[in-house]
């Protein structure tokens, strides 16, 4: 290598280090040490060097934040550690009860130290650094599987493409960091003003803007949006050790990652409550959306001891802000028809500003709720945004004068005119017409949604056109659409039509649980669909399952089992599912791999909540010891492991004489 080449390499490396350092001081420390003009001068010099000498270019250069081509679809990322959701505390009493549960579990009468953080209302993401370099960025997704949005993550200037070198020791071999991507309020207001000027619909709120910006298939669009991030939680880590949440936050801050400066250590739960009170007073002064405080037990050793319950950690809770309220007038009450035919009354309101958005509709839930609150057209009502998201009517504050008649549910569907059924003792009213356009619109929207077949481009307005024109009467007809048909619709050009057909074709290769979720069976969501897929493994087996077999599946009770059986007992539904299955390539979930060990050949059924581990961890222990886990208790079951609040499976074990183990006995058996 020539002397001149050595000098150029050294200069490029020095410029990259300087720019990274200035980014750190600007975005993380909020303490810039150079002017914008000086920063621009350094960046321009690096750009010139890399342009004139391409061999100097590195993937983690600050000039390479934008450069990826637009994607056709986001790839799936499987998180090494599940991204958990948090249980909620709605007031100080519930926060104190959370603290008391922690103490009871730890058998500790003294104070528990917490880290209190601002609960951000943004989009949860995970950043993966390997040997100090950003290699992947993904969305939370369902907590197990997320979307690969690495090119878009790279455009966010507060996310370092490479970590700063620590003062002592090497960079971590692997560092997974979870955080929240946010859209600052002032920037959000400017973006919406620009969109209105250009004739585009404004975003509803900063969270929607953040999610929409990060999930753009073209990184150039994301780069034009001033997204920011605060990092708050660890994922998998190798090559570096942190002893507490506070230690972790300070450690990643030193590595160049942005953490919220308002975070504080609280010596006890009273400190968390004081932090919440303080933040409540100034939440609207923040330049980002916040909906509460997250309290985490500080020492990681105690977090490990506390473990998790279902999808939430025992050691953390979201202490939510009180919902915001406003008064307005009910102008009308309309009835909307959902995908399972359910009729929901909705109050049409005089528009009112609440928590940063304009509210003109609010759910009234059902007829019983309307009568209990005695809501009528013309009344002035108090509305609230639950969790600062969903508006609903709290109560009537001033009756109309003169008072309107009581609201009554219509005798016929307001969309198709079919009969409305209402079973005695039930609160729901339902349209009986399975081909009702409103039901079909909602069914197709759900079927094409991210949690089901994820058909990109099949949005609300397009679905409405397809149903209204009679082009879609059943779910399976989605896969018969052609580009020529779609190109003839409003706002659909030939290229858009081809892209949609491509998305539909790609969605044919789909996991069984997504298909089950997409069918829209009452009470069956993502989690239940996954359990059904694991148990039955084919659509045919699920359709033929008895209610007893369905109840034997984890987390499925009488009501859900009856709903599933009722769905498949309807001949039109069975025929529709059979037709749909012929047009899909449905992949069953991978079969569990059983290990060899002392429990080889023994069958276990798990019921209730375990204290020291999640149900999934218990299953892995059984499999590793050679046993197998089944969902239903039978005479062939060797052991039923019963945790807290064990239900019908424990009773059935007693009836059949199957041996039951409490958690301590189970651990003794596994360890032995």
C-alpha positions as CSV (number, residue, x, y, z in Angstrom):
1,X,0.0,0.0,0.0
2,X,1.4,3.4,-1.0
3,X,2.0,6.3,1.4
4,X,-0.7,8.3,-0.3
5,X,-3.2,5.5,0.1
6,X,-2.3,5.1,3.7
7,X,-3.0,8.8,4.3
8,X,-6.4,8.6,2.6
9,X,-7.4,5.5,4.6
10,X,-6.3,7.2,7.8
11,X,-8.2,10.4,6.9
12,X,-11.4,8.5,6.1
13,X,-11.2,6.6,9.3
14,X,-10.6,9.8,11.3
15,X,-13.5,11.5,9.6
16,X,-15.8,8.6,10.4
17,X,-14.7,8.6,14.0
18,X,-15.2,12.3,14.3
19,X,-18.7,12.2,12.7
20,X,-19.8,9.3,14.9
21,X,-18.5,11.2,18.0
22,X,-20.4,14.3,17.0
23,X,-23.6,12.3,16.3
24,X,-23.2,10.8,19.8
25,X,-22.9,14.2,21.4
26,X,-25.8,15.7,19.4
27,X,-28.3,12.9,19.6
28,X,-27.4,11.0,22.8
29,X,-25.9,13.6,25.1
30,X,-27.8,16.6,23.6
31,X,-24.5,18.5,24.0
32,X,-23.1,19.3,20.5
33,X,-19.5,20.7,20.4
34,X,-19.4,21.8,16.8
35,X,-21.6,24.0,14.7
36,X,-23.9,22.6,12.0
37,X,-21.7,24.1,9.4
38,X,-18.6,22.4,10.8
39,X,-20.4,19.0,10.9
40,X,-21.6,19.5,7.3
41,X,-18.0,20.2,6.3
42,X,-16.7,17.0,7.8
43,X,-19.5,15.0,6.1
44,X,-18.9,16.6,2.7
45,X,-15.2,15.8,2.9
46,X,-15.9,12.1,3.7
47,X,-18.4,11.9,0.9
48,X,-15.8,13.3,-1.6
49,X,-13.2,10.8,-0.4
50,X,-15.5,7.9,-0.7
51,X,-16.7,9.0,-4.1
52,X,-13.3,9.5,-5.5
53,X,-11.8,6.4,-3.8
54,X,-14.5,3.7,-3.6
55,X,-12.2,1.3,-1.8
56,X,-12.4,3.6,1.2
57,X,-16.2,3.0,1.6
58,X,-17.3,0.9,4.5
59,X,-20.9,-0.4,5.2
60,X,-21.0,1.4,8.6
61,X,-19.9,4.8,7.2
62,X,-22.2,7.6,8.2
63,X,-22.6,8.4,4.5
64,X,-24.3,5.0,4.0
65,X,-27.4,5.6,6.1
66,X,-29.5,5.7,2.9
67,X,-28.7,3.5,-0.1
68,X,-30.8,0.4,-0.1
69,X,-33.2,-0.2,-3.0
70,X,-36.9,-0.3,-2.2
71,X,-38.1,-3.7,-1.0
72,X,-41.0,-5.7,-2.3
73,X,-41.9,-7.1,1.1
74,X,-40.4,-7.2,4.6
75,X,-38.6,-10.4,5.6
76,X,-39.5,-12.2,8.9
77,X,-37.1,-11.9,11.8
78,X,-37.3,-14.4,14.7
79,X,-36.3,-12.7,17.9
80,X,-33.7,-14.7,20.0
81,X,-35.6,-13.7,23.1
82,X,-39.3,-13.0,23.0
83,X,-40.2,-9.3,23.2
84,X,-42.7,-9.3,26.0
85,X,-45.6,-7.0,26.7
86,X,-46.3,-5.4,30.1
87,X,-49.1,-5.7,32.6
88,X,-50.8,-2.5,33.5
89,X,-51.3,-0.6,36.8
90,X,-54.0,2.0,36.4
91,X,-53.6,3.9,39.7
92,X,-51.4,4.2,42.8
93,X,-53.2,1.4,44.6
94,X,-52.5,-1.1,41.8
95,X,-48.9,0.1,41.7
96,X,-48.6,-0.6,45.4
97,X,-50.2,-4.0,44.9
98,X,-47.6,-4.8,42.2
99,X,-44.8,-3.9,44.7
100,X,-46.4,-6.2,47.3
101,X,-46.6,-9.1,44.9
102,X,-42.9,-8.6,44.2
103,X,-42.1,-8.7,47.9
104,X,-44.3,-11.8,48.5
105,X,-42.6,-13.6,45.7
106,X,-39.1,-12.7,46.8
107,X,-40.0,-13.3,50.5
108,X,-38.6,-9.8,51.1
109,X,-40.1,-7.3,53.6
110,X,-37.7,-4.5,52.7
111,X,-37.9,-1.9,49.9
112,X,-37.4,-3.0,46.3
113,X,-35.3,-0.7,44.1
114,X,-36.9,0.2,40.7
115,X,-35.8,2.0,37.6
116,X,-38.7,4.3,36.4
117,X,-38.7,5.1,32.7
118,X,-41.1,7.1,30.5
119,X,-43.5,4.8,28.7
120,X,-43.2,6.0,25.1
121,X,-46.1,5.7,22.6
122,X,-44.2,4.7,19.5
123,X,-43.2,1.6,17.6
124,X,-41.2,-1.1,19.4
125,X,-38.0,-2.3,17.6
126,X,-35.0,-4.4,18.2
127,X,-31.4,-3.4,17.2
128,X,-28.8,-6.1,16.8
129,X,-25.1,-5.2,17.0
130,X,-22.4,-7.8,16.2
131,X,-18.8,-6.9,17.1
132,X,-20.0,-3.3,17.4
133,X,-21.7,-3.0,14.0
134,X,-25.4,-2.7,13.4
135,X,-26.4,-5.8,11.5
136,X,-30.2,-5.9,11.8
137,X,-33.2,-3.8,12.9
138,X,-36.6,-5.3,13.2
139,X,-40.1,-4.5,14.5
140,X,-41.6,-6.2,17.6
141,X,-44.3,-7.9,15.5
142,X,-46.1,-10.5,17.7
143,X,-43.1,-10.6,20.1
144,X,-41.8,-13.8,18.5
145,X,-41.6,-12.8,14.9
146,X,-40.9,-9.3,13.7
147,X,-40.3,-7.6,10.3
148,X,-36.8,-6.9,9.0
149,X,-36.6,-3.1,8.6
150,X,-32.8,-2.8,8.7
151,X,-32.5,-0.3,5.7
152,X,-35.1,2.0,7.3
153,X,-33.5,1.7,10.8
154,X,-30.2,2.8,9.3
155,X,-31.7,6.1,8.2
156,X,-32.5,7.2,11.8
157,X,-29.6,9.4,12.7
158,X,-29.9,8.8,16.5
159,X,-29.1,5.1,15.9
160,X,-25.4,4.5,15.5
161,X,-24.3,2.3,12.7
162,X,-21.4,1.2,14.9
163,X,-20.9,1.4,18.6
164,X,-18.4,3.6,20.3
165,X,-15.4,1.8,21.7
166,X,-15.7,1.3,25.4
167,X,-13.1,2.9,27.7
168,X,-12.2,-0.6,29.1
169,X,-12.5,-3.9,27.4
170,X,-13.6,-4.9,23.9
171,X,-16.9,-4.2,22.2
172,X,-19.6,-6.8,23.0
173,X,-19.7,-9.8,20.6
174,X,-23.5,-9.5,20.5
175,X,-25.7,-6.8,21.8
176,X,-29.5,-6.8,21.2
177,X,-31.2,-3.7,22.3
178,X,-34.9,-3.0,22.4
179,X,-36.3,0.5,22.0
180,X,-39.1,2.7,20.9
181,X,-39.0,4.6,17.6
182,X,-40.9,7.9,18.0
183,X,-42.0,10.8,15.8
184,X,-41.3,14.1,17.7
185,X,-44.4,16.2,18.1
186,X,-43.1,19.4,16.4
187,X,-41.9,17.4,13.4
188,X,-45.2,15.6,13.3
189,X,-47.1,18.9,13.2
190,X,-44.9,20.1,10.3
191,X,-45.4,16.8,8.4
192,X,-49.1,17.0,8.7
193,X,-49.2,20.6,7.6
194,X,-47.2,19.6,4.5
195,X,-49.5,16.7,3.8
196,X,-52.6,18.9,4.0
197,X,-51.0,21.4,1.6
198,X,-50.2,18.7,-0.9
199,X,-53.8,17.3,-0.7
200,X,-52.8,14.2,1.3
201,X,-54.6,12.8,4.3
202,X,-52.9,13.8,7.6
203,X,-51.6,11.1,10.0
204,X,-53.9,10.5,13.0
205,X,-51.2,10.8,15.6
206,X,-47.4,10.6,16.0
207,X,-47.4,6.9,16.8
208,X,-49.2,6.1,13.5
209,X,-46.7,8.4,11.7
210,X,-43.8,6.6,13.3
211,X,-45.1,3.2,12.4
212,X,-46.0,4.2,8.9
213,X,-42.7,5.9,8.3
214,X,-40.6,2.9,9.6
215,X,-42.6,0.4,7.5
216,X,-42.0,2.1,4.2
217,X,-40.7,-0.3,1.5
218,X,-38.6,2.6,0.2
219,X,-35.9,3.7,2.7
220,X,-35.7,7.1,0.9
221,X,-39.2,7.9,2.3
222,X,-38.2,6.9,5.8
223,X,-35.0,8.9,5.6
224,X,-37.1,12.0,4.8
225,X,-39.0,11.6,8.1
226,X,-37.3,12.9,11.3
227,X,-37.7,9.7,13.4
228,X,-36.0,9.3,16.7
229,X,-35.4,6.5,19.2
230,X,-35.0,5.8,22.9
231,X,-33.5,2.5,23.9
232,X,-34.7,0.8,27.1
233,X,-34.3,-3.0,27.3
234,X,-31.8,-5.8,26.6
235,X,-32.2,-8.8,24.4
236,X,-29.5,-11.4,24.0
237,X,-26.0,-10.2,25.0
238,X,-22.6,-11.8,24.6
239,X,-19.2,-10.5,25.6
240,X,-20.3,-7.9,28.1
241,X,-22.2,-8.1,31.4
242,X,-24.6,-5.8,33.1
243,X,-25.8,-6.3,36.7
244,X,-28.9,-4.1,36.7
245,X,-31.3,-2.2,34.5
246,X,-29.6,1.1,35.5
247,X,-26.2,-0.4,34.7
248,X,-27.5,-1.5,31.3
249,X,-28.8,1.9,30.4
250,X,-25.7,3.7,31.4
251,X,-23.6,1.1,29.6
252,X,-25.4,1.3,26.3
253,X,-25.4,5.1,26.6
254,X,-21.6,5.0,26.8
255,X,-21.6,2.8,23.7
256,X,-23.5,5.5,21.8
257,X,-27.1,4.5,22.1
258,X,-29.8,7.0,23.1
259,X,-31.6,6.5,26.4
260,X,-34.3,8.7,27.9
261,X,-32.6,11.4,30.2
262,X,-35.7,11.5,32.4
263,X,-35.1,7.9,33.6
264,X,-34.3,7.6,37.3
265,X,-33.6,5.1,40.0
266,X,-36.3,4.9,42.7
267,X,-35.4,3.3,46.1
268,X,-39.0,2.1,46.5
269,X,-42.5,2.1,45.1
270,X,-43.2,5.5,46.6
271,X,-40.4,6.9,44.4
272,X,-42.1,5.4,41.3
273,X,-45.4,7.0,42.3
274,X,-43.6,10.4,42.9
275,X,-42.0,10.1,39.4
276,X,-45.4,9.3,37.9
277,X,-46.9,12.4,39.6
278,X,-44.1,14.6,38.3
279,X,-44.3,13.3,34.8
280,X,-48.1,13.6,34.7
281,X,-47.7,17.4,35.4
282,X,-45.4,17.9,32.4
283,X,-46.3,15.2,30.0
284,X,-47.7,17.7,27.4
285,X,-44.4,19.7,27.6
286,X,-42.5,16.7,26.2
287,X,-41.8,16.6,22.5
288,X,-43.0,13.1,22.1
289,X,-46.1,11.0,23.0
290,X,-46.0,9.3,26.4
291,X,-48.8,7.3,28.1
292,X,-47.3,6.4,31.4
293,X,-44.3,5.2,33.4
294,X,-42.6,1.8,33.2
295,X,-41.3,0.5,36.5
296,X,-38.7,-2.3,36.4
297,X,-37.1,-4.1,39.3
298,X,-33.5,-2.8,39.0
299,X,-31.2,-5.8,39.8
300,X,-31.1,-8.4,37.0
301,X,-30.6,-11.2,39.5
302,X,-34.0,-10.4,41.0
303,X,-35.5,-10.1,37.5
304,X,-34.2,-13.6,36.8
305,X,-35.6,-14.9,40.1
306,X,-39.0,-13.3,39.4
307,X,-39.3,-14.6,35.8
308,X,-42.4,-14.3,33.6
309,X,-46.1,-15.0,33.6
310,X,-47.5,-15.9,30.1
311,X,-46.3,-13.0,27.9
312,X,-45.4,-10.5,30.6
313,X,-42.5,-10.2,33.0
314,X,-43.3,-10.3,36.7
315,X,-40.6,-7.7,37.4
316,X,-42.0,-4.8,35.3
317,X,-45.3,-3.0,35.0
318,X,-46.7,-0.1,33.0
319,X,-48.1,2.5,35.3
320,X,-50.5,4.3,32.9
321,X,-51.5,7.9,32.9
322,X,-55.2,8.7,33.6
323,X,-57.2,8.8,30.4
324,X,-58.0,12.2,29.0
325,X,-61.6,13.5,28.8
326,X,-63.6,16.1,27.0
327,X,-67.3,17.1,26.5
328,X,-69.1,17.1,23.2
329,X,-72.6,16.5,21.8
330,X,-74.1,13.3,20.3
331,X,-75.3,14.3,16.8
332,X,-76.5,10.8,15.8
333,X,-76.2,7.1,16.7
334,X,-75.3,4.8,13.8
335,X,-74.9,1.0,13.7
336,X,-71.8,-0.6,12.2
337,X,-71.6,-4.2,11.1
338,X,-68.5,-6.2,11.9
339,X,-66.9,-9.3,10.2
340,X,-68.8,-11.8,12.3
341,X,-72.0,-9.9,11.8
342,X,-72.0,-8.2,15.1
343,X,-73.8,-4.8,15.3
344,X,-72.0,-2.1,17.2
345,X,-73.7,1.3,17.9
346,X,-71.4,4.2,17.4
347,X,-72.0,7.8,18.6
348,X,-71.4,10.4,15.8
349,X,-70.1,13.4,17.7
350,X,-69.6,17.1,17.2
351,X,-65.8,17.1,16.6
352,X,-63.7,17.8,19.7
353,X,-60.0,18.0,20.2
354,X,-58.7,15.4,22.8
355,X,-55.1,14.4,23.5
356,X,-53.8,15.8,20.3
357,X,-56.4,14.4,17.9
358,X,-59.9,15.4,16.7
359,X,-62.6,12.9,17.9
360,X,-65.9,12.6,15.9
361,X,-66.9,9.0,16.6
362,X,-67.0,7.0,19.8
363,X,-68.0,3.4,20.5
364,X,-71.2,2.8,22.5
365,X,-70.3,-0.9,22.7
366,X,-73.8,-2.4,22.8
367,X,-77.5,-1.7,23.5
368,X,-77.2,-2.6,27.2
369,X,-74.4,0.0,27.6
370,X,-76.5,2.7,25.9
371,X,-79.4,2.0,28.2
372,X,-77.3,1.8,31.3
373,X,-75.8,5.2,30.5
374,X,-79.0,6.5,28.9
375,X,-77.2,8.0,25.9
376,X,-79.5,9.7,23.4
377,X,-79.1,11.9,20.3
378,X,-78.7,15.5,21.4
379,X,-77.2,14.7,24.8
380,X,-73.9,16.3,25.9
381,X,-71.5,13.5,26.9
382,X,-68.1,13.1,28.5
383,X,-65.8,11.1,26.2
384,X,-62.5,9.5,27.1
385,X,-59.6,8.0,25.2
386,X,-58.7,4.7,26.9
387,X,-55.0,4.5,27.0
388,X,-55.0,7.7,24.9
389,X,-56.1,5.7,21.9
390,X,-59.7,4.4,21.8
391,X,-62.5,7.0,22.4
392,X,-65.7,5.9,24.2
393,X,-68.6,7.6,26.0
394,X,-68.2,7.7,29.8
395,X,-71.5,9.3,30.8
396,X,-74.2,11.9,29.9
397,X,-73.3,15.2,31.5
398,X,-76.3,17.2,30.2
399,X,-79.4,15.7,28.6
400,X,-80.7,17.2,25.4
401,X,-83.7,19.5,25.6
402,X,-86.2,18.3,24.6
403,X,-85.0,14.7,25.2
404,X,-84.8,12.4,22.2
405,X,-86.4,8.9,22.2
406,X,-84.4,6.0,23.5
407,X,-82.2,4.4,21.0
408,X,-83.4,1.0,19.6
409,X,-81.4,-1.5,17.6
410,X,-82.8,-1.8,14.0
411,X,-84.9,-4.9,13.1
412,X,-82.9,-5.4,9.9
413,X,-79.2,-5.1,9.0
414,X,-78.6,-1.4,8.0
415,X,-76.3,-2.6,5.1
416,X,-78.0,-5.6,3.5
417,X,-81.5,-5.6,5.0
418,X,-81.3,-9.1,6.4
419,X,-82.9,-10.1,9.7
420,X,-81.1,-9.3,13.0
421,X,-80.9,-12.0,15.6
422,X,-80.6,-11.5,19.3
423,X,-80.5,-14.5,21.7
424,X,-82.0,-14.2,25.1
425,X,-79.4,-13.5,27.8
426,X,-76.8,-12.3,25.2
427,X,-75.8,-8.7,24.7
428,X,-75.0,-9.0,21.0
429,X,-77.1,-8.4,18.0
430,X,-76.0,-10.1,14.7
431,X,-76.8,-9.9,11.0
432,X,-77.6,-13.5,9.9
433,X,-76.5,-12.9,6.3
434,X,-73.1,-14.5,5.8
435,X,-72.8,-12.7,2.4
436,X,-73.6,-9.3,3.9
437,X,-71.3,-6.8,2.1
438,X,-70.3,-5.2,5.4
439,X,-69.4,-8.6,6.9
440,X,-67.5,-9.5,3.8
441,X,-65.6,-6.2,3.8
442,X,-64.5,-6.6,7.4
443,X,-63.7,-10.3,6.8
444,X,-61.5,-9.6,3.8
445,X,-59.8,-6.7,5.7
446,X,-59.0,-9.1,8.6
447,X,-58.0,-11.9,6.2
448,X,-55.5,-9.6,4.4
449,X,-54.2,-8.0,7.6
450,X,-50.6,-8.3,8.9
451,X,-51.5,-10.9,11.5
452,X,-53.2,-13.2,8.9
453,X,-52.1,-13.5,5.3
454,X,-50.4,-10.1,5.2
455,X,-51.5,-9.1,1.7
456,X,-49.7,-5.8,1.1
457,X,-51.9,-3.3,-0.9
458,X,-55.3,-4.8,-0.1
459,X,-56.4,-1.9,1.9
460,X,-59.8,-0.6,3.1
461,X,-60.8,1.5,0.1
462,X,-59.8,-1.2,-2.4
463,X,-61.7,-3.9,-0.5
464,X,-64.8,-1.7,-0.4
465,X,-64.7,-1.3,-4.2
466,X,-64.1,-5.1,-4.8
467,X,-67.1,-6.0,-2.6
468,X,-69.4,-3.3,-3.9
469,X,-68.7,-4.3,-7.5
470,X,-69.4,-7.9,-6.7
471,X,-65.8,-9.0,-7.5
472,X,-65.4,-10.5,-4.1
473,X,-68.1,-12.5,-2.4
474,X,-65.9,-15.1,-0.6
475,X,-62.4,-15.1,0.8
476,X,-61.1,-17.6,-1.7
477,X,-62.1,-15.3,-4.6
478,X,-59.1,-13.1,-3.7
479,X,-56.9,-15.6,-5.4
480,X,-58.9,-15.5,-8.6
481,X,-58.4,-11.8,-9.1
482,X,-56.4,-10.6,-12.2
483,X,-54.3,-7.5,-12.8
484,X,-56.7,-6.4,-15.6
485,X,-59.7,-6.5,-13.2
486,X,-57.9,-4.5,-10.5
487,X,-56.5,-2.0,-13.0
488,X,-60.0,-0.9,-13.9
489,X,-60.8,0.2,-10.4
490,X,-60.6,3.8,-9.1
491,X,-57.1,4.9,-8.2
492,X,-55.5,1.6,-9.4
493,X,-53.0,1.9,-12.3
494,X,-51.5,-1.1,-14.1
495,X,-48.4,-1.1,-12.0
496,X,-50.3,-1.0,-8.7
497,X,-52.5,-3.8,-10.0
498,X,-49.5,-6.0,-10.8
499,X,-47.9,-5.3,-7.4
500,X,-51.1,-6.4,-5.7
501,X,-51.4,-9.6,-7.7
502,X,-47.8,-10.3,-6.8
503,X,-48.6,-9.7,-3.1
504,X,-51.6,-12.0,-3.4
505,X,-49.5,-14.8,-5.0
506,X,-46.8,-14.5,-2.4
507,X,-49.4,-14.9,0.4
508,X,-50.4,-18.3,-0.9
509,X,-47.4,-19.8,0.9
510,X,-48.7,-19.3,4.5
511,X,-48.4,-20.9,7.9
512,X,-51.4,-22.7,9.3
513,X,-51.9,-20.5,12.3
514,X,-52.1,-17.4,10.1
515,X,-54.9,-19.1,8.0
516,X,-56.8,-20.0,11.2
517,X,-56.5,-16.5,12.5
518,X,-57.6,-15.1,9.1
519,X,-60.8,-17.0,9.1
520,X,-62.2,-14.6,11.7
521,X,-63.7,-17.3,14.0
522,X,-65.3,-15.6,17.0
523,X,-62.9,-15.5,20.0
524,X,-60.0,-16.9,18.0
525,X,-57.0,-14.5,17.7
526,X,-53.3,-14.9,17.0
527,X,-52.4,-16.8,20.2
528,X,-55.4,-19.2,20.1
529,X,-54.8,-19.8,16.4
530,X,-51.2,-20.8,17.1
531,X,-52.2,-23.2,19.8
532,X,-54.8,-24.8,17.5
533,X,-52.2,-25.1,14.7
534,X,-49.7,-26.8,17.1
535,X,-52.4,-29.3,18.3
536,X,-54.2,-30.2,15.0
537,X,-51.6,-29.5,12.4
538,X,-54.1,-29.4,9.4
539,X,-57.2,-27.5,8.6
540,X,-59.0,-30.8,8.1
541,X,-58.2,-32.1,11.5
542,X,-59.3,-28.8,13.1
543,X,-62.6,-28.8,11.2
544,X,-63.4,-32.3,12.5
545,X,-62.3,-31.7,16.1
546,X,-65.0,-32.3,18.8
547,X,-65.7,-29.7,21.5
548,X,-63.9,-32.0,24.0
549,X,-60.8,-32.1,21.8
550,X,-60.9,-28.4,21.4
551,X,-61.3,-27.8,25.2
552,X,-58.2,-30.0,25.7
553,X,-56.1,-27.4,23.8
554,X,-54.1,-25.0,26.0
555,X,-56.0,-21.8,27.0
556,X,-59.3,-22.9,25.2
557,X,-62.4,-23.0,27.4
558,X,-66.0,-23.9,26.8
559,X,-67.0,-20.6,25.1
560,X,-64.1,-20.7,22.6
561,X,-64.5,-24.4,21.9
562,X,-68.2,-23.9,21.2
563,X,-67.5,-20.9,19.0
564,X,-65.0,-22.9,16.9
565,X,-67.3,-25.9,16.6
566,X,-70.3,-23.7,15.7
567,X,-68.2,-22.1,12.9
568,X,-67.3,-25.3,11.3
569,X,-70.8,-26.8,11.8
570,X,-72.1,-24.2,9.4
571,X,-72.0,-25.9,5.9
572,X,-71.3,-22.7,4.1
573,X,-68.3,-22.0,6.3
574,X,-66.9,-25.6,5.7
575,X,-67.3,-25.3,2.0
576,X,-65.6,-21.9,2.0
577,X,-62.6,-23.2,4.0
578,X,-62.2,-26.2,1.7
579,X,-62.2,-24.0,-1.4
580,X,-59.7,-21.6,0.3
581,X,-57.4,-24.5,1.3
582,X,-57.2,-25.6,-2.4
583,X,-55.7,-22.3,-3.4
584,X,-53.1,-22.0,-0.6
585,X,-49.9,-23.8,0.2
586,X,-50.4,-24.2,4.0
587,X,-47.4,-25.1,6.1
588,X,-48.0,-26.9,9.4
589,X,-45.9,-25.8,12.4
590,X,-42.7,-27.6,12.9
591,X,-43.1,-30.8,15.0
592,X,-41.5,-30.6,18.5
593,X,-38.3,-32.5,18.8
594,X,-38.2,-34.9,21.7
595,X,-34.9,-35.6,23.5
596,X,-33.5,-38.6,25.3
597,X,-33.4,-38.8,29.0
598,X,-34.8,-40.2,32.2
599,X,-38.4,-39.3,31.3
600,X,-38.3,-40.9,27.8
601,X,-41.8,-42.1,26.9
602,X,-43.6,-40.3,29.7
603,X,-46.4,-37.9,28.8
604,X,-47.2,-34.7,30.6
605,X,-50.0,-32.2,30.6
606,X,-49.4,-28.7,32.0
607,X,-52.2,-26.6,33.5
608,X,-52.3,-23.4,35.5
609,X,-49.5,-20.8,35.9
610,X,-46.1,-21.8,37.1
611,X,-44.1,-19.5,39.4
612,X,-40.5,-20.2,38.5
613,X,-40.8,-20.6,34.8
614,X,-43.1,-20.1,31.8
615,X,-45.1,-22.9,30.4
616,X,-42.9,-22.9,27.3
617,X,-39.8,-23.3,29.5
618,X,-41.4,-26.2,31.3
619,X,-42.2,-27.9,28.0
620,X,-38.6,-27.6,26.9
621,X,-37.4,-29.1,30.2
622,X,-39.7,-32.1,29.7
623,X,-38.7,-32.5,26.0
624,X,-35.0,-32.3,27.0
625,X,-35.5,-35.1,29.5
626,X,-37.1,-37.3,26.9
627,X,-40.7,-36.7,27.8
628,X,-43.5,-35.4,25.7
629,X,-46.2,-32.8,26.3
630,X,-49.8,-33.2,25.3
631,X,-52.8,-30.9,25.5
632,X,-55.5,-33.3,26.7
633,X,-55.7,-35.4,29.8
634,X,-56.4,-39.1,29.2
635,X,-55.8,-42.4,30.9
636,X,-52.5,-42.6,28.9
637,X,-51.3,-39.4,30.6
638,X,-48.5,-40.1,33.1
639,X,-48.4,-36.8,34.9
640,X,-50.4,-33.6,35.2
641,X,-48.3,-30.6,36.3
642,X,-50.6,-28.2,38.1
643,X,-49.7,-24.5,38.7
644,X,-51.7,-21.7,40.2
645,X,-55.4,-21.5,39.1
646,X,-55.3,-24.9,37.5
647,X,-58.7,-25.7,36.0
648,X,-60.7,-28.5,34.3
649,X,-57.6,-30.5,33.4
650,X,-56.7,-30.9,37.1
651,X,-60.2,-32.1,37.8
652,X,-60.1,-34.6,35.0
653,X,-56.8,-35.9,36.2
654,X,-58.4,-36.6,39.6
655,X,-61.4,-38.3,37.9
656,X,-59.1,-40.6,35.8
657,X,-56.6,-41.2,38.6
658,X,-53.7,-39.6,36.8
659,X,-50.8,-38.6,39.1
660,X,-50.6,-34.8,39.6
661,X,-47.5,-32.8,40.5
662,X,-47.2,-29.4,42.0
663,X,-44.4,-27.2,40.8
664,X,-41.9,-28.3,43.5
665,X,-42.6,-32.0,42.8
666,X,-42.2,-31.3,39.1
667,X,-38.8,-29.6,39.5
668,X,-37.7,-32.5,41.8
669,X,-38.7,-35.0,39.1
670,X,-36.9,-33.0,36.3
671,X,-33.8,-32.5,38.3
672,X,-33.7,-36.1,39.4
